[in-house]
Amino acid sequence: MGLLTIAAVAAGAGGAVAAAPLFLGLAGFTATGIAASSLAASMMSTAAVANGGGVAAGSLVALLQAAGAAGIPVAAQAAIGAVGGTVGGAVATAAAILI
């Protein structure tokens, strides 16, 4: 594994972990609740209609709101970092092939 690939994996992992809370907020999953007229509000409405008026505990909407309110748990940060690192490594590998 070359130095460029190592750097890309590290950047992908770190960038993904750092960006995840930002994207949660932009989607409308905030510390004070789901923001009106947001993607999160749309998801919550769809989930509530599908579940007869409520959002099921453990559903994607519930998990994302919990992360938006309380922060992303360490285990989830590790998974996000692993995905980001994998993407970073794949991009570096593809770039090396094309160059």
DRENPA-3360 file (N, C-alpha, C; in nm, 2 decimals, always signed):
BEGIN
1 = MGLLTIAA = +0.09/-0.12/+0.00/+0.00/+0.00/+0.00/+0.09/+0.12/+0.00 ~ +0.06/+0.21/-0.09/+0.15/+0.33/-0.11/+0.11/+0.44/-0.01 ~ +0.19/+0.54/+0.00/+0.17/+0.65/+0.09/+0.04/+0.73/+0.05 ~ +0.02/+0.74/-0.08/-0.10/+0.81/-0.13/-0.23/+0.74/-0.08 ~ -0.22/+0.61/-0.09/-0.34/+0.53/-0.05/-0.36/+0.54/+0.10 ~ -0.25/+0.54/+0.18/-0.26/+0.55/+0.32/-0.32/+0.69/+0.36 ~ -0.27/+0.79/+0.29/-0.32/+0.92/+0.32/-0.47/+0.94/+0.28 ~ -0.51/+0.87/+0.17/-0.65/+0.88/+0.13/-0.74/+0.80/+0.22;
9 = VAAGAGGA = -0.70/+0.69/+0.27/-0.78/+0.61/+0.37/-0.79/+0.70/+0.50 ~ -0.69/+0.76/+0.55/-0.69/+0.84/+0.67/-0.78/+0.96/+0.65 ~ -0.77/+1.02/+0.53/-0.85/+1.14/+0.51/-1.00/+1.10/+0.49 ~ -1.02/+0.99/+0.43/-1.16/+0.95/+0.41/-1.23/+0.91/+0.54 ~ -1.15/+0.84/+0.63/-1.21/+0.80/+0.76/-1.23/+0.92/+0.85 ~ -1.13/+1.01/+0.86/-1.14/+1.13/+0.94/-1.25/+1.22/+0.89 ~ -1.25/+1.24/+0.76/-1.35/+1.33/+0.70/-1.49/+1.28/+0.72 ~ -1.51/+1.15/+0.70/-1.65/+1.10/+0.72/-1.69/+1.12/+0.86;
17 = VAAAPLFL = -1.61/+1.09/+0.96/-1.65/+1.10/+1.10/-1.67/+1.25/+1.14 ~ -1.59/+1.34/+1.08/-1.61/+1.48/+1.11/-1.73/+1.54/+1.04 ~ -1.76/+1.49/+0.92/-1.88/+1.54/+0.85/-2.01/+1.49/+0.89 ~ -2.01/+1.37/+0.95/-2.14/+1.31/+0.98/-2.23/+1.40/+1.07 ~ -2.18/+1.46/+1.18/-2.28/+1.55/+1.25/-2.32/+1.67/+1.17 ~ -2.24/+1.72/+1.09/-2.28/+1.83/+1.00/-2.39/+1.79/+0.91 ~ -2.38/+1.67/+0.85/-2.49/+1.62/+0.76/-2.62/+1.59/+0.83 ~ -2.60/+1.54/+0.96/-2.73/+1.52/+1.04/-2.80/+1.65/+1.06;
25 = GLAGFTAT = -2.73/+1.75/+1.09/-2.79/+1.88/+1.12/-2.85/+1.94/+0.99 ~ -2.77/+1.93/+0.88/-2.83/+1.98/+0.75/-2.95/+1.91/+0.71 ~ -2.96/+1.78/+0.74/-3.08/+1.70/+0.71/-3.20/+1.74/+0.80 ~ -3.17/+1.80/+0.91/-3.28/+1.84/+1.01/-3.29/+1.77/+1.14 ~ -3.19/+1.68/+1.16/-3.18/+1.61/+1.29/-3.10/+1.69/+1.38 ~ -3.16/+1.77/+1.47/-3.09/+1.87/+1.55/-3.10/+1.83/+1.70 ~ -3.02/+1.90/+1.78/-3.02/+1.88/+1.92/-3.15/+1.92/+1.99 ~ -3.23/+2.00/+1.92/-3.35/+2.05/+1.98/-3.47/+1.98/+1.92;
33 = GIAASSLA = -3.45/+1.88/+1.83/-3.56/+1.81/+1.77/-3.55/+1.82/+1.62 ~ -3.65/+1.76/+1.55/-3.65/+1.76/+1.40/-3.69/+1.90/+1.35 ~ -3.61/+1.95/+1.26/-3.64/+2.09/+1.21/-3.75/+2.08/+1.11 ~ -3.84/+2.19/+1.12/-3.96/+2.20/+1.03/-3.91/+2.21/+0.89 ~ -3.99/+2.15/+0.80/-3.97/+2.16/+0.65/-3.83/+2.11/+0.61 ~ -3.78/+2.01/+0.68/-3.65/+1.95/+0.65/-3.67/+1.81/+0.59 ~ -3.56/+1.75/+0.54/-3.56/+1.61/+0.50/-3.60/+1.52/+0.62 ~ -3.56/+1.56/+0.74/-3.59/+1.48/+0.86/-3.74/+1.48/+0.89;
41 = ASMMSTAA = -3.80/+1.60/+0.87/-3.95/+1.61/+0.89/-4.02/+1.53/+0.79 ~ -3.98/+1.53/+0.67/-4.04/+1.45/+0.57/-4.03/+1.30/+0.60 ~ -3.91/+1.26/+0.64/-3.89/+1.12/+0.68/-3.98/+1.08/+0.80 ~ -3.99/+1.17/+0.90/-4.07/+1.14/+1.02/-4.21/+1.13/+0.98 ~ -4.26/+1.22/+0.89/-4.40/+1.21/+0.85/-4.43/+1.08/+0.78 ~ -4.34/+1.04/+0.69/-4.36/+0.91/+0.62/-4.36/+0.79/+0.71 ~ -4.27/+0.80/+0.81/-4.26/+0.69/+0.91/-4.38/+0.68/+0.99 ~ -4.43/+0.80/+1.03/-4.55/+0.80/+1.12/-4.67/+0.75/+1.04;
49 = VANGGGVA = -4.69/+0.79/+0.91/-4.80/+0.74/+0.84/-4.79/+0.59/+0.82 ~ -4.67/+0.54/+0.80/-4.66/+0.39/+0.78/-4.68/+0.32/+0.91 ~ -4.66/+0.38/+1.02/-4.68/+0.31/+1.15/-4.80/+0.35/+1.22 ~ -4.90/+0.41/+1.16/-5.03/+0.44/+1.22/-5.02/+0.56/+1.31 ~ -4.93/+0.65/+1.29/-4.93/+0.78/+1.36/-4.81/+0.80/+1.45 ~ -4.73/+0.70/+1.47/-4.61/+0.72/+1.55/-4.48/+0.67/+1.48 ~ -4.37/+0.71/+1.53/-4.24/+0.67/+1.48/-4.19/+0.56/+1.57 ~ -4.17/+0.44/+1.51/-4.13/+0.32/+1.58/-3.99/+0.34/+1.65;
57 = AGSLVALL = -3.98/+0.30/+1.77/-3.85/+0.30/+1.84/-3.75/+0.21/+1.76 ~ -3.63/+0.25/+1.74/-3.53/+0.17/+1.67/-3.54/+0.19/+1.52 ~ -3.63/+0.27/+1.47/-3.64/+0.29/+1.33/-3.53/+0.38/+1.29 ~ -3.50/+0.39/+1.16/-3.40/+0.48/+1.10/-3.42/+0.63/+1.15 ~ -3.54/+0.67/+1.14/-3.57/+0.81/+1.19/-3.54/+0.83/+1.33 ~ -3.58/+0.73/+1.42/-3.55/+0.74/+1.56/-3.40/+0.74/+1.59 ~ -3.33/+0.65/+1.52/-3.18/+0.64/+1.54/-3.11/+0.77/+1.50 ~ -3.15/+0.83/+1.38/-3.09/+0.95/+1.33/-3.12/+1.07/+1.43;
65 = QAAGAAGI = -3.24/+1.07/+1.48/-3.28/+1.18/+1.57/-3.20/+1.17/+1.70 ~ -3.19/+1.05/+1.75/-3.11/+1.03/+1.87/-2.96/+1.07/+1.85 ~ -2.91/+1.04/+1.73/-2.77/+1.08/+1.70/-2.76/+1.23/+1.69 ~ -2.86/+1.30/+1.63/-2.87/+1.44/+1.62/-2.88/+1.51/+1.75 ~ -2.95/+1.45/+1.84/-2.97/+1.51/+1.97/-2.86/+1.49/+2.07 ~ -2.81/+1.36/+2.07/-2.71/+1.33/+2.18/-2.57/+1.30/+2.12 ~ -2.55/+1.31/+1.99/-2.42/+1.28/+1.93/-2.42/+1.14/+1.88 ~ -2.32/+1.11/+1.79/-2.31/+0.98/+1.73/-2.23/+0.89/+1.82;
73 = PVAAQAAI = -2.28/+0.78/+1.86/-2.21/+0.68/+1.95/-2.08/+0.64/+1.89 ~ -1.98/+0.60/+1.97/-1.85/+0.57/+1.93/-1.85/+0.45/+1.83 ~ -1.94/+0.35/+1.86/-1.94/+0.24/+1.76/-1.99/+0.28/+1.62 ~ -2.08/+0.37/+1.62/-2.13/+0.42/+1.49/-2.02/+0.51/+1.43 ~ -1.95/+0.58/+1.51/-1.83/+0.66/+1.45/-1.73/+0.57/+1.39 ~ -1.71/+0.46/+1.45/-1.61/+0.36/+1.40/-1.66/+0.30/+1.26 ~ -1.79/+0.27/+1.26/-1.85/+0.22/+1.13/-1.84/+0.33/+1.02 ~ -1.87/+0.45/+1.06/-1.87/+0.56/+0.96/-1.72/+0.58/+0.91;
81 = GAVGGTVG = -1.63/+0.58/+1.00/-1.49/+0.59/+0.97/-1.44/+0.48/+0.88 ~ -1.49/+0.36/+0.90/-1.45/+0.24/+0.82/-1.50/+0.26/+0.68 ~ -1.63/+0.31/+0.66/-1.68/+0.33/+0.53/-1.61/+0.44/+0.46 ~ -1.58/+0.55/+0.53/-1.51/+0.66/+0.47/-1.37/+0.62/+0.43 ~ -1.30/+0.54/+0.51/-1.17/+0.50/+0.48/-1.17/+0.41/+0.36 ~ -1.27/+0.32/+0.35/-1.28/+0.23/+0.23/-1.30/+0.31/+0.11 ~ -1.39/+0.41/+0.11/-1.41/+0.50/+0.00/-1.28/+0.57/-0.04 ~ -1.21/+0.63/+0.06/-1.09/+0.70/+0.03/-0.98/+0.61/-0.03;
89 = GAVATAAA = -0.97/+0.49/+0.02/-0.88/+0.39/-0.04/-0.92/+0.35/-0.19 ~ -1.05/+0.34/-0.21/-1.09/+0.30/-0.34/-1.07/+0.42/-0.44 ~ -1.09/+0.54/-0.40/-1.06/+0.65/-0.48/-0.91/+0.66/-0.51 ~ -0.83/+0.64/-0.42/-0.68/+0.64/-0.44/-0.64/+0.53/-0.54 ~ -0.70/+0.42/-0.52/-0.66/+0.31/-0.61/-0.71/+0.33/-0.75 ~ -0.83/+0.39/-0.76/-0.88/+0.42/-0.90/-0.80/+0.53/-0.96 ~ -0.75/+0.63/-0.88/-0.67/+0.74/-0.94/-0.54/+0.68/-0.98 ~ -0.48/+0.59/-0.90/-0.35/+0.53/-0.94/-0.36/+0.45/-1.07;
97 = ILI = -0.47/+0.38/-1.09/-0.49/+0.31/-1.21/-0.50/+0.40/-1.33 ~ -0.57/+0.51/-1.32/-0.60/+0.61/-1.43/-0.48/+0.69/-1.46 ~ -0.39/+0.71/-1.36/-0.27/+0.79/-1.39/-0.16/+0.72/-1.47;
% end
